[in-house]
Amino acid sequence: MEDSIYREQIIDLYENPLNFGRLDPADFIYEEDNPLCGDVIEISVRLDEQNRVEDVNWQGHGCAISQASASLLTEEIKGKTLDEVKAFSKEQLLDLLGIQLSMTRVKCALLSLKVLKAGAYGMPDPDELRKAL
Amino acid sequence: MLNLTSIQKDFPILEVEAHPGVPLVYLDNAATSQKPVQVIEAMDVYYREYNANVHRGIHRLSEEATEAYESARERIARFINAPDPATVIFTRNTTEAINLVAWSWGRTNLKPGDEILLTEMEHHSNIVPWQLLAEEKGVKVRYIPFLDNGILDLTNLSDLLTERTKIFAFTAMSNVFGTINPTKKLVAAARAVGAITVVDAAQSVPHLPVDVQDLDCDFLAFSGHKMCGPTGIGILYGKRALLEKMPPFLSGGDMIRRVTLEGSSWNDLPWKFEAGTPSIAEGIGLGAAVDYLSTVGMDAIHAHEQFITDYALEALSEVKDMQFLGPPVAQRGGVVSFNLTGLHPHDISQVLDQDGIAIRAGHHCAMPLHQRLCILASARASFYLYTRPEDIDRLVTSLHRVRKVFRL
């Protein structure tokens, strides 16, 4: 069978992640885990004067899907405004990954987005975050 | 020796392809087992030919359903050598059975200063109900640690199991390590300090001969779906003297003797603990499952699993960077948990799935166990009476491919 989920780019990003580390100083830093699989992702973001993402870093550990997704997401949001970051959708991230995922693996793929949005919204209450996602 | 060819034929799902052209290798039996045609048919016949509610109707169908349901209870009682079918209570699963004891016995008998003793290798279902009870009653929960090889460290047992211990709850067989714990010895130690014992037998009853009178445990809980039976049915065995004194757990129909507007009195055992219309087809299905397992023979099943586990440990050790969890084969049942250095178990499981191989990846509802080992998760292959050496060979071949996919 073809390894459709683990296409070349996913494995490349798993081996050599992009934007890996923690920004210091940063305008916001947020971390969350997926207790089901033990994936942990922390995202740190620095904004410029127009509230655009000047730089973004991530660090953590977990499966290839969650790690590759964090690299792709952080790469994609550079230069976007905070509002654009808040509006970034699940579908946009899944399109970036470009692979068919089962229901359980979608959670791995979306962990980085959940972390990013929680940070962007200033760690709001869970209900607000659920609506935003 | 088991006749694997004939056993394979009893399980229709083993003929199903995991993906088009890729035959299934099912190695996730510690999560749930597959069902033989004998069980599927017993439930089918109930629905097609005598579906009715039990313990009520004065008509042919209801009487037949009641007889089948209660006969299943008698056969399940014999399967674990319970002295009396009235001590065998139908629950939804192991989790509900443990909650029943915590809620009913625990709430009635615990007082501040008491202690509950567990082990660090428990499934969440044998931790969380006790934590909730402890919080409510102001009692302390303590844990027996395990050694790096997945065997309980009993060197300080006398410091942990004391006169203050009122409940000692532990697993008869670890769902991650596969360790078969010395249940009889632990029960005797608890008895000596006056603690009651709750044995989580979810992994042992499906795979080993279990005799509750020989173990002398106070309570023992297991699930139907891990032993060739359906989901939605489990068993709590309890000593009659304890069950008699316990208040009901859930309440409503079937568990009462008499109801007035001022109050109610309770039905006899076991029905005192079985409120509402029970899982009738599932009870009948579990009865058919214990008949099936008894016909094959629990000693033969255990011996076969020892053979397969030994074979698996040997074959898997060929895979580079393999790290096994758990004890040597003599002390374990048919479970092999492992990690491959540098890979997340989810990624391992995903690639194996492409080759039609079903294993479990994650923390297997045992987060404290993984925390103690300082690992995030593990991959687990678990076996049953239908597992063949060639299934293990396919697992090994596919694991080599996993390493290739990840350029290791």
Boltz contact constraints between the chains, C-beta under 6 A:
constraints:
  - contact:
      token1: [A, 1]
      token2: [B, 354]
      max_distance: 6.0
  - contact:
      token1: [A, 3]
      token2: [B, 405]
      max_distance: 6.0
  - contact:
      token1: [A, 6]
      token2: [B, 405]
      max_distance: 6.0
  - contact:
      token1: [A, 37]
      token2: [B, 346]
      max_distance: 6.0
  - contact:
      token1: [A, 37]
      token2: [B, 362]
      max_distance: 6.0
  - contact:
      token1: [A, 37]
      token2: [B, 377]
      max_distance: 6.0
  - contact:
      token1: [A, 38]
      token2: [B, 376]
      max_distance: 6.0
  - contact:
      token1: [A, 38]
      token2: [B, 377]
      max_distance: 6.0
  - contact:
      token1: [A, 62]
      token2: [B, 344]
      max_distance: 6.0
  - contact:
      token1: [A, 63]
      token2: [B, 344]
      max_distance: 6.0
  - contact:
      token1: [A, 63]
      token2: [B, 346]
      max_distance: 6.0
  - contact:
      token1: [A, 63]
      token2: [B, 347]
      max_distance: 6.0
  - contact:
      token1: [A, 64]
      token2: [B, 347]
      max_distance: 6.0
